[in-house]
Amino acid sequence: MLTMLHRIKFQLLAQGMAISAAARTELLSQAPGGVLTLADYASTSGIPIRLPGDIYVNAPIADHNPNFVNASPHLLDWTGEAFVLRSPQHEWPAEPIPVPAYGSRNNSAGEPYNHYGLTHTDRVRISPISGCANRCTFCDLPRRYEYRLKDAGLLIETIRVALEDPLLPARHVLISGGTPKDTDFGYLRDVYEQVLAAFPGVPVDIMMLPLEGVLDLRALRAQGLHGLSINLELFDDGLRRKIVPEKHAIPMKAWLSSIGKGVELFGAEVRSMLMVGLEPMESTLAGVQALAERGCTPVLSPFRPAPGTPLQDLHPPSAEFFEELFLRATDICEARGVRLGPQCAPCQHNTLTFPQQDATA
């Protein structure tokens, strides 16, 4: 049976969180640049908080998601000594995760560091490509940012600064960002090689589509890559065609084959995210099963509507939907000897996952 705090995480992801005037004042007084959150992607647009039991949740707030966060029954408050999450059921101590100090600084070229990378909880994510060659209807990247390639040296500089940040030092690295144009595959391979060579003692993961011209898995393994995220996002074929058309153009067989080859080299450090709420639950569970059968770590990430996208008026699923999906997905994974991911507790802040998968204990 789920505990009350596990259900609170589901409720926060579905309903968001209000912030008292006292909590807002305290958060802003502590934040470099005077911002509550750096709010780059839709899935990281809220305030990440740590609850008892090492439960992390990126709680949406009305500042960045007025399209669905309103009259939330959950309130982040400041007592004068500590933060507390007040909910109708109970109240708990809460630890907001700080905004990194470098997030308000410029790099050696005079550009904001947060144009190159950002840290959420304990992982710095760099984005070699601004914008995206694809136009998924849930994503605001190609709508907010012009497509361009970023200097590899400045990306490496961003990682170094993030690892040494005095407020939120990163412990590992994710190379993500937009999908490259065909002509830029070589650039991205070069970025991967340079980053892996520059940080041999730091776990580095890559998030990318299964593009053979980009992901040379054996070469990346030899260069020291820690893990991969090859995100299906949706499993329903018709909805993939409609919502992620460029990704749908890559046959599902090729996605699953690439994931399987990745598992052969990287084991459970190969993850694939399924977006929760844009397809029927049964389709998502079929995706969980397909991934688990191949030894891949499924990641369930709740859909969060980004303002300015074609799907901005959709609402996330209910907490009850999240709970049922989590329990059924956990059963599928246990039957096949895998676990829902990610396993890093701080990185679970925007997923339906808990530390050590003990939520049903």
Secondary structure, DSSP 4 states (H G I P E B T S, - for coil): ---HHHHHHHHHHHH--EE-HHHHHHHHHHSGGG-S----SGGG-SEEEEETTTEEEEE--TTT-TTT--S-S-EEEE-SSSEEEE-SS-EEE-EEPPPPGGGG-B-TTSSBGGGTEEEETTEEEE-SEES-S---TT--HHHHS--EE--HHHHHHHHHHHHT-SSS--SEEEE--SPPPGGGHHHHHHHHHHHHHH-TTS-EEEE----TTT--HHHHHHHT--EEE---B---HHHHHHHSHHHHTS-HHHHHHHHHHHHHHHGGGEEEEEEETSS-HHHHHHHHHHHHHTT-EEEEEE--PPTTSTTTT--PPPHHHHHHHHHHHHHHHHHTT---B--SSGGGGGSS--GGG-TT-
